[in-house]
Amino acid sequence: MKFRALKIVALSAALASTATLLSACAPIVPMDAAEDANNPACANVIVRLPDIVAGEERRYTNAQATGAWGDGAVQLVCGVEPSGPTTDTCVNVNGVDWVIDDSAAPIYRFEPYGRTPGLAVFVDSEQVSGTETTVDLNAVVQQLPQERECTTLSDTFDVPGAKQ
């Protein structure tokens, strides 16, 4: 009887330990794959995604060629249709041109301009910094071939009063 009681106590402790471990696991982030998610260049990006972006830990996703960090703070999708010329803000961060779409603020869409396949990064600016996010993702973005770069009107036209 004593032996059987010890087995039950040991089994109960093991189950409680397992339940604690499972409850600490973050759920998978539900995402949708982009149309060109099976592009080999996306695979080259995804295998290089950092464990930490803007101070947030990487999470598992349920879609091909995607990445996520934190509690919805940063989400990345590779294989999107690359944007063409735009009037959205374009900034160069350590050699990568990023187009910033703020139309859904506080969720900002960052796209490395002129790279194929296209890649989109969605940042919740109430949780993390878009600047930190782009800095942390620059190395992987540079794996995508760059075909175009950002320009301004003064780069393409002789604009009176523009600094040359």
C-alpha positions in Angstrom: 0.0 0.0 0.0 2.8 2.4 0.9 4.5 1.7 -2.5 1.3 2.4 -4.4 0.8 5.7 -2.5 4.3 6.8 -3.4 3.7 6.0 -7.1 0.5 8.1 -7.1 2.2 11.1 -5.4 5.1 10.9 -7.9 2.7 10.7 -10.8 0.7 13.7 -9.5 3.9 15.7 -9.1 5.0 14.9 -12.7 1.6 15.9 -14.1 1.6 19.1 -12.2 5.1 19.9 -13.4 4.1 19.1 -17.0 1.0 21.3 -16.7 3.1 24.2 -15.4 5.5 23.9 -18.3 2.8 23.7 -20.9 1.0 26.8 -19.5 4.2 28.8 -19.8 4.4 28.1 -23.5 3.2 31.0 -25.7 0.5 30.1 -28.2 1.3 30.0 -31.9 0.7 33.3 -33.7 -2.0 32.8 -36.4 -0.8 34.4 -39.7 -1.5 34.1 -43.4 1.2 33.2 -45.9 1.8 35.6 -48.7 1.2 34.6 -52.3 4.9 34.1 -53.1 5.8 32.6 -49.7 7.4 29.6 -51.3 10.0 31.7 -53.0 13.5 30.4 -52.1 14.6 33.9 -51.2 12.0 33.9 -48.5 13.4 30.7 -47.1 16.8 32.3 -47.0 15.3 35.2 -44.9 13.2 33.1 -42.6 16.1 30.8 -41.5 18.1 33.9 -40.5 15.4 35.7 -38.4 16.8 36.9 -35.1 15.5 35.5 -31.8 15.0 39.1 -30.4 13.5 42.0 -32.3 13.0 45.4 -30.6 13.5 43.6 -27.3 10.7 41.1 -28.0 11.2 37.3 -28.2 10.5 35.4 -31.3 7.3 33.3 -31.4 6.2 30.4 -33.6 3.7 31.1 -36.4 1.4 28.9 -38.4 2.2 30.1 -41.9 5.1 29.7 -44.3 7.6 32.5 -44.6 6.4 34.5 -41.6 7.8 35.6 -38.3 6.5 37.2 -35.1 7.9 38.7 -31.9 6.3 39.6 -28.7 2.6 39.6 -28.1 1.7 40.8 -31.6 4.3 43.6 -31.4 6.1 42.7 -34.6 4.9 40.5 -37.5 6.8 39.7 -40.7 5.5 38.3 -44.0 7.8 37.4 -46.9 6.5 36.9 -50.4 4.3 39.9 -50.7 4.0 41.8 -53.9 6.7 44.5 -53.8 5.5 48.1 -53.8 6.2 50.3 -56.7 6.9 54.0 -56.5 5.1 55.7 -53.6 4.6 59.0 -51.9 4.9 57.2 -48.5 7.9 58.1 -46.4 11.1 56.3 -47.3 14.1 56.2 -45.0 17.5 54.5 -45.2 18.4 52.6 -42.1 22.0 51.3 -42.2 21.9 50.7 -46.0 18.3 49.4 -46.3 15.6 51.6 -47.7 12.3 51.2 -45.7 9.0 52.6 -46.9 6.7 53.4 -44.0 3.0 53.2 -44.3 1.3 54.9 -41.3 -2.3 54.7 -42.6 -3.3 52.2 -39.9 -1.5 53.8 -37.0 -0.6 52.8 -34.4 0.1 49.7 -36.5 2.8 50.7 -39.0 3.8 48.8 -42.1 7.5 48.8 -43.0 8.6 47.5 -46.3 12.2 47.2 -47.5 11.8 49.1 -50.8 13.0 47.7 -54.1 13.7 44.2 -52.9 12.2 41.0 -54.4 10.3 39.1 -53.2 8.6 41.7 -51.2 8.6 41.7 -47.4 6.3 43.5 -45.0 6.8 44.1 -41.3 3.9 45.2 -39.2 4.9 47.0 -36.0 2.5 48.0 -33.1 4.1 51.3 -32.2 2.3 51.3 -28.8 4.5 48.2 -27.9 7.8 48.6 -29.7 9.9 51.0 -31.8 9.8 50.8 -35.5 13.3 52.1 -35.7 14.6 49.3 -33.4 12.6 46.8 -35.5 14.2 47.9 -38.8 17.7 47.9 -37.3 17.2 44.4 -35.9 15.9 43.1 -39.2 18.3 44.8 -41.6 20.8 41.9 -41.8 18.1 39.4 -42.9 16.5 41.9 -45.3 19.8 42.3 -47.0 19.5 38.7 -48.1 16.8 39.8 -50.6 18.1 41.2 -53.9 17.8 45.0 -54.2 16.6 46.1 -57.6 15.6 49.7 -56.8 16.2 52.3 -54.2 14.3 55.3 -52.8 14.6 58.6 -54.5 13.1 62.0 -54.0 11.7 64.4 -56.5 15.0 66.4 -56.4 16.7 63.1 -57.5 14.6 62.8 -60.6 13.7 66.4 -61.5 15.5 69.8 -61.3 13.4 71.2 -58.4 13.9 74.9 -57.9 15.2 75.6 -54.4 16.1 72.0 -53.7 19.4 71.3 -52.1 21.7 69.4 -54.5 
